[in-house]
Amino acid sequence: MSAIQFIGTSPKELIEDIKKEIIPELKEQLSKEFQPKEPTVYLSRNEVCEMLQVDLSTLHRWRKDGTLVAYGLGNRVYFKRNEIDELMNKNRLR
């Protein structure tokens, strides 16, 4: 391991140099990692059936056995698009 020497550098200058080098790099890395969150897209039962090319009875069975998570508002049933995409990706065939 090599040692770094700071001869002729005051603590204030060292702090300023560190700020100039590290902060821009951290900002760049953090901006890549923390992208704005996409809004949640909710799909109706019919939209999910059309998307997955299944019957309403199949969708109902998947909801009852916990394969798909459903969300209700009043007498309406919705599914989150990203959860369906995640489920499909998790169950991909090799």
Residue, then its C-alpha position, 0 to 999 in steps of 0.5 A: m500500500s502506498a502512502i500519500q503525503f501532503i507536504g505544503t498543503s494546508p488543511k483548508e486546501l486539502i478540504e477544497d481539493i477533496k471537494k473538487e474531486i470527490i463531490p462531482e464524482l459522487k453526484e454523478q454516481l448518485s444521479k445514475e442510481f437514484q432515477p425518478k420513480e415511474p408512476t404506478v400503472y394500474l390495469s383492470r382485469n380485462e386489460v390483464c387478461e388481454m395482456l396475458q392472453v388468458d380468460l377471466s377465470t384464469l385470472h381469478r384463480w391466479r388472484k385467489d391462489g396468490t400468484l397475482v396480487a390484486y388491489g381493490l377500490g370500491n367494486r373495482v379490481y386492479f393489478k400493478r403493471n410492474e408486479i405482472d412484469e416482475l412475475m413474468n421475468k421471475n418465471r421465465l423459461r430457460 
